[in-house]
Amino acid sequence: MANVYDTLMERGYLKQFTHEEETKDLLGKEKITFYIGFDPTADSLHVGHFIAMMFMAHMQRHGHRPIALVGGGTAMVGDPSGRTDMRNMLTKEKIAHNIECIKKQMQKFIDFSDDKAILVNNADWLLNLNYIDFLRDIGVHFSVNRMLAAECFKSRMENGLSFLEFNYMLMQGYDFLVLNKKYGCVMQLGGDDQWSNMIAGVDLIRKKERKAAYAMTCTLLTNSEGQKMGKTAKGALWLDPEKTTPYEFYQYWRNVADEDVEKCLSLLTFLPMDEVRRLSSLKDAEINEAKKVLAYEVTKLVHGEEEANKAKEATEALFGSGKNLDNAPTIELEEEDFGKEILDILVDRKIIKTKSEGRRLIEQNGLSLNDEKITDVKFLVKHDTLGLLKMGKKKFYNIVKK
């Protein structure tokens, strides 16, 4: 079987290594156990986590065993990486709820059957630690000078870094040590923003256990301008269909910039690289065909083939030659909705955030019903207010009576 290092490198995943040549050699010769950590700060994973799960899936497909670590313990402290302020403190109950939701999403991407992958929660070993013993056993191996030089802490020094957060690096390093001892885990994978924390775990194992340990990071999902992808008008691009519908999810990828198509196809699909390069080489209007493939493949991975087909059909009905609006996003009107202003309906359904936003849309000729512009900001919903509502150039809703 091919070395997964070559696959990951060709597809553009790999960014930094603690020991690159040793890592390449190891991945080509042995089937290793590795881990990636996910902090359960929300009840759904988002597209930033999706790239990490694709990273894991490629490793698993090449015979390596993943450990998905859910940070039930570390979430009670909060990771300072990439933050300008302190994270909100979560209750144990909220963290437990988030973990259950995340577990279900992970199982779509990683095969946990027959010990092919392991799911662990670091609360199992972190919550019952004796603080003095931990300091003597683990803290002695950490240099405060080196910690302060780490990017995750440096960026917080001006605004204030709490001692609570300062412990995060020790805890993440300790996670790697526990997994190394219990499961023979020799490598940590993660996003490039986790580099400082990952080095801490590698150094701890090498100092304390006198054993080899490695880390390699994945490139973050950014666009051609260096900005993180996955942000929408409603916030993050979630994997939970209740938070981001499959249609909205599909539309996000259908509308990425031309320059980002190759990166997204490489990182977020399993299409062969020859096909990725062929699609990415399309020019001008033809690049839209590549975007259709991207949107379909990513939606299929996250939401399944049936939902991907529905999103595709809805898009064709709204933007192309199709006529069936059954799978388009709908606004269902109840009897009590009739007589209300259209903007109140749109705010109630969370389609727009405020009536002010809706008024601006109308003033800019951006709202129409069945191809007729709505010009009255107090437009009332009547029993014949059914059909296709268009908002701007790319948002459509099928208004139906419930």
N, C-alpha and C positions, 0 to 999 in steps of 0.2 A: 504493500500500500504506500502511496506517496506520503512524503513528510508533510504534516499539517503546517509546518513552518512556511513551506513554499506556497501552499494554498493561501494562508493568511497574508503573506507578504504580497502575493500577486493581486489579492483583492483589496489591498490597502488598509488592512486592519492594524498592523503593528507599528508602534511609535517608539517606545523605549524599552530597554532590557537592562537587567542588572548584570547579566552574563550572556551576551548574545550567542557567541560561538558554542558555548557549553549547552545553551538552551536548544539551539538548532540540532546539535549532535544527540542530545537526550531525546528530543521528540521524534527523531528518526529511528532511534534504536529501541526505545522502551515505550510501554503503555503506562502513562503516569496518572496519578490522581492530582487534580488541581482544584482551586476554588475561586469563586467570585462572590463578593458580598453585596447584599441589597438591604439598605436601611428602610424599614417599613414606615416611612413618614406620611404616606397617603394610602388609601384603600385600593389603589390601582397603580400598576406600573405605567410609565409613559414611554415615548418613543426613544428617549435616551437610554432606558433600560433595555429596550428591544435590541439595540446594537450589541449590548453585552450578552444577551441571550443567543444572538446569532453567533457571536464569538465562541460561546460555550458549545453551541450545536455543531459548529465545524470541528471543534476539538473532539466531541463525542463521536461524530461520524468517522473520525480517523482512529477510533479505538481508545481514546483517553477517557478517564472517568471524572465527571464533574461533581463537585460539591457546591450546591447552591446554599450559601449561608445567609439566613435572614437575621438581621441585626436587632432582635428583640431587646438585647441588653444595650448595645451602643446607641440605639434610637432614644434611649432615656437620657443620653448625654448630648447627642447632636454633633454631627460632623461639621467642623468649621471650614472645610475645604470649599473654596469658591464663594464664600459668604462675606458680606460686609457687615452683617449683624448676627446676633445670636438666634438660633432656631427656636420656634415655639416649643415649650415643654409638653410632651404628650403623656397622657395617663396610661397606666398598664393595660386598662381595658381597651383603649383606643388602639394601642400597639397590637394587642392580641387580635382584634378585629381586622386590622390592616394585614397582618400576617396571613390569616385565613384566606383573604381575598387574593393576595399575591401568589399564594401556593397554587391556587386553581389556574391562574394565568400562566405560571411557569410550566405547568404540565403540558401545555400546547406545544412547547418548543423543545423540552428536554424529556428524554425517556427515563423515567425513574423505576421502571420494572426490573425485577431480578438483579437489584443492586448495580444497575448500569449507571446510576447517578444517586447521589445522597442529598437529602434536604435536612439542614440542621439550623438550630436557633441558638445564637450565642448567649441568650439569656440563661440557658441551661448551665453554663459555667461562670458567667460574669456576675449574676445577681447574688450568688452566695460566697463571693470571694471575701477572705479576711484581708482588710486593707493593709495592715502592717505586714502580713506575710507577703502580700502582693508587691508592696514597695521593696521589701528585702530581696524577693526572688526575681522580680521583673524590673522594677524601677532602677535597680543598680546598673543595669545594662544600657540605660538611656542617658545620653549627654544633653543637658539642657541647652548648651551652646548650639549643638547641631539642630536640635528641635526648633529653636528660635530662628534659625537660618532657613528652615523649610518654607516653601512658598505658601502652604496652607495657613501658616501662622503669621508670616511676614505681612501678608495683606490685611491682617486683622489688628496689628499692633497699634495703629493710629486710633482706631475706633474703640479699642479695648477688647482684650481676649480674656474670657473668664477662665479660672482655674479648672472649672468643670470641663470645659472644652479642651483644655490643655492635656487632659487625661486621655483624650480620644485616641491619639496615636499609640499610646501604651496598650490600650485595650485592643485595637486592631492588630497590633503586633502580636499580642497574646493569643488572639483568635488563630492566627497562622500556626503558632506554636502548639496549641491544643489539637488542631487538625492534623498537624504533622505527627504528633505522638499517637493519636487515636486511629487515624486512617492512612498514615503514610503519605499525606499530602505534601508535595515537594514544590508546588508552584502556585503563585497567586496571579490572577488576571484581573484587570480592572480598567476603568477609564483613565485617561492620561492625567486628569485632575487628582487622582489618588496616588500619584507617584511617591510622594513623601511618606505617606502611611504604609505603602507597600514595601519600600526600602526598609522601614523600621522592622517589619516582620521577618524579612530575609536576614537582616543583621542579627536579630534576636536569636533565630534558630542557629545561625552559624557560630555565634558567640557562646550560647548556652549549651547547645547540643553537639557542637562540633560536627555538624552535618551539612551537606549541600542543600541549598534552598534557592529558589529563583523567582523572579517576577518579570512580567512583561505587560505593557499597557497597550490599550486599544485607542486609536485616534478617536476624538470626540466627533459627533455628527454635527458638522458645521457647513454652512453654505460657502459659495465662492468668495464671499466678502468676509469670511471668518466669524460670522455670527452663528450661534447655536440654532440648529433647525428644531422644528417641533413646537414652535410657538404659534398659536392661533389667536384670533380676536377674542375667543372665550378663555384663553389661557393655554395650558399645556395640551399637547396632542396625546390623549390617554389611550390605553389599550382596552379599557373597559367600555363596552358599547353603550352603557348608560351615560357615560361622561362625554364620549366622542362617538357619535353614531358611525356605523360602517360607511355610510354615504359621505359624511364629513371627512372621515379618515381617507377614503378613496380620493375625494376631491383635493385634499392637501397634496398628495403625491402627483395627482394629475396636473397640478398647477405649479410644480417646482420650476425654478429657473433652468433654462437650457443647459447652463454651465454645470448644474448639479446632478444631471441625469446619470452620468457614468458613475459618480461616487455612490449615489443611492442604489443603483442597480448592483454594484459590486458588493456593498456592505449589507444591504437589506433584502437580498434575494439569493436563491441558490442557482440562478441561471448560470450556465457555463460561461466562462470569461470570453470565449470566442463570440458568443451571442451578445454579451454585454458590450463588447467593443463594436460589433456590427450595429447594434441599436444606437449606441452613443455617437457613432460617426454620421448619423443622419443629420441633414442640414435643413435650416429654414422650417417650412411648414411640416416637413416629414418627421421632425424630431417629436412631433405630437404623438406619432405612433409609438415611439419609445416610452413616452410618458404614460400612455395607456397601458402598456405592458408593465411598467413599474407600478402604477397604481393597482392594477389587478393582482400582481404577484404579492405585493406587500399586504394588501387587504386579505388575500386568501390565506397567507401565513398567520395573520393575527386573528381574523374573524371566521375563517373557513370558506370553502369554495362557494357554498350557497349564498352567503352574504356578499361575497365578492361579485358574483354574477348579478345579484340584485342591484348593487351599487353601479355596476357597469351598465345595466339595462336602463336604470334611472337616468344616468348621465347621457346615454344615447338619446333617450326620449326628450331630455331638456335641451341638449346642445346639438344633437345630430339629427338623424333622419327617423329615429324611432318615435312611436306615438303612445306607447303604453306608460302611463304615469303611476301605475300601481306601486312601484318601488321607489318613487320619488319621496323626498321628505314631505310630510303632510302636516297641515294645521287642521285639527278636527274641531269644528264649531258645535258647541252645545246650544240648546234653545235659548239659554240666558245670555249667550254671547251676542245675539242679534240685537241691534240698537246701540251697541258699544262703538267707541271710536276704534278704527283699525290699529292705531298706535298703542292703545291700551291692551289690545289683544296681543300684539307683538311683544310688548313688555312683559305681560303676564306669562307668555310662553317662553320667556327668556331668549327670544330671537334677536331682540335688541336690548341694550342695557337700560336706556332711558328714552323718554319721549323726545328729549332734545335731540338725541341722535336720529330719531325717526323724522323729526321736523326738518333737520338738515338734509336728510336723504330726499324728502319730498321737494324741498326748495331747489335741490340740484337735479331734479327730474330723474331720480334714481329709483322710484317706486312705481310699479305698474301692475295692473290686473288685467289678464287676458290681452296683453299688448296695448292697453290704454293707460296713459299716464295718470297717476293719482296726483292731483294738484292741490286738493283741499286738505290741510293738516288735521281737520276735524272730520275727515271722511268716515261715514258710519257704515258699519257692517249690516247688510240686509240679507234677506233670504236668497237673493240672487247673487250675493257676493261669493261666488264659488268659482273655482278654476285656478289658473296658474298665476301666482303672485311672484313677480320678479323684483329682486332687491339688488341694485347695482348691476354689474355685468355677469356675476358668477353665482349668485345665490337665488335659488328657486324653491318655492313651496307650493304644493298642491292643496288648495283650500277645499275641504269637503265637509259635509254635514254628518255628524256622528249618528 
